[in-house]
Amino acid sequence: VYLKGYFPAGFIRLQIAIRDKLDEFTIYAGTNLQYRFVNPGENPDPRQRNQYYLQLAEKGLQPTNLFAREGDKKIEKIIFPGALISYRDKEVPVMLLKGNRAARSDDRLNQSVEGVEFELISAIRKLTSTKKKKIAIIEGHGELNKIQMADITSSLKENFLIERINLPEKISLNGYDAIIVARPDTVFSDYDKYKIDQFIIKGGKALFFIDAVNVNLDSIGEEGKLVMPYKLDLGDMFFRYGVRLNADLIQDLNSGVIPLFVGYMGNQPQTRLVNWRYYLLLNTFSKHPIVKNMDVVYARFLGTIDTVKAKGIKKTPLIFTSKYSKILPAPVRVNFNEVRLDVNPRSFNNGSLPVAYLLEGSFQSLYTHRLALHTENTFEFKEKDKPSKIIICSDGDLIQNDVNKKTGHPYPLGYDRFTRRQFANKEFVLNAVDYLLDESGIITLRAKEVTFRPLDKVKIKEEKLKWQLINLVVPVILIVLFGVGRNYFRKRKYERS
């Protein structure tokens, strides 16, 4: 654990929480678990110290600049708030400074303390797990290709067996534990829907990342684009399970940016980054373990989700827009000239809108009381069977990584190449998969809460003198009064006698 040395109080609290948790682990693990704390900056030789820093970064531990005070001096330190966990010939990095970067530093440290147990146990499970569950990434309907899902596929392969399958060529989805449907753009046949339906009815888990309308940044020309709904024919299945994806787009004042041509300087074209209201920074989450204490998620061209009655199904919203959002029903024209118009904040009045739902329970088949599509060569039809879980997100791009057009290499999932900022898209997908397939309940550790009650610094400054006087003068006065009173009553007592 690379958190040894002098730190401010907040980091000392994180350091103590990590040590206490590791001590608790050793009670159960005995000599199977050994740990030590290391100060990566203790080497006095700057060259060797920087080389050590580089080695840690190459192993996956990201450095953080820490501003601290030693005596009367303010200093800046490079720290590595994480750990390397080794087992046999394998090693994984664990970042222990997590949480929402938009939160105050004290709040983020508190979120990190809450997540220590989950981060450590997840890494240990990753190293020691011998049996991996099987996930199918669905193809055959214009879904995201291999390079567009390269980063999330690589990350999932660390814990699961991943296979891309062409659904129309499969008889059934038997043998898989979960499926991922990532931004399809063509219609699903009844038989393909039947395979998915029966997979879910029989206890299979599913993640759907669905765009309800047909639009992407490259398809918007100079004159704009009239955005129309996709015809995927999945609406009736989702409706039966308890949600409805609406054919609309959401704009939000809490948005990302895109580069836009603004004119020429000499003969050189000039671009600048402008806010694009269709690219949303999602920073409002429920308290569910999947999204608790999560950093900002980046979404593009997403729509709204409504819930409908589905008996026995628990519906939990996971991610919301900000309260400054606006709904544009399709068909709607999307035009780059919108960024040049003055924004009227009063028109963004639709409030926080849910854009991802977790559905849990025993689902009723879409094909109940309908002519079943199975034959003797496929599988037995079930109207209702085992409990299952599915997650539906109204943004197909949320799981897509960008690709460097010059090199052809994928960027990390959630990385915005315009602002060079890393968002939490990958963390959301990995947490979602963990929750769906985690029978041991490790993901529920993210629901732990540590109450943090910081003092009001402004109030301390304003009332400092008053409380100093109360604490220093009042006790002395009380002692004097007690002595005077005691002496008075003793004197009266002896005068009577």
Secondary structure, 3 states (H helix, E strand, C coil): CCCCCCCCHHHHHHHHHHHHHHHHHHHHHHHHCCCCCCCCCCCCCHHHHHHHHHHHHHCCCCCEEEEEEECCEEEEEEECCEEEEEECCEEEEEECCCCCCCCCHHHHHHHHHHHHHHHHHHHHHHHHCCCCEEEEEEECCCCCCCHHHHHHHHHHCCCEEEEEEEHHHCCCCCCCCEEEEECCCCCCCHHHHHHHHHHHHCCCEEEEECCCEECCHHHCECCEEEEEECCCCCHHHHHHHCEEECCEEEEECCEEEEEEEEEEECCEEEEEEEEEEEEEEECEECCCCCCCCCCCEEEECCCCEEECCCCCCEEEEEEECCCCEEEEECCEEECHHHHHCCCCHHHCCCCCCEEEEEEEECCCCCCCCCCCCCCCCCCCCCCCCCCEEEEEECCHHHHCCCECCCCCCECCCCEECCCCEECCHHHHHHHHHHHHHCCCCHHHHHHCCCCCCCCCHHHHHHHHHHHHHHHHHHHHHHHHHHHHHHHHHHHHHHHHC
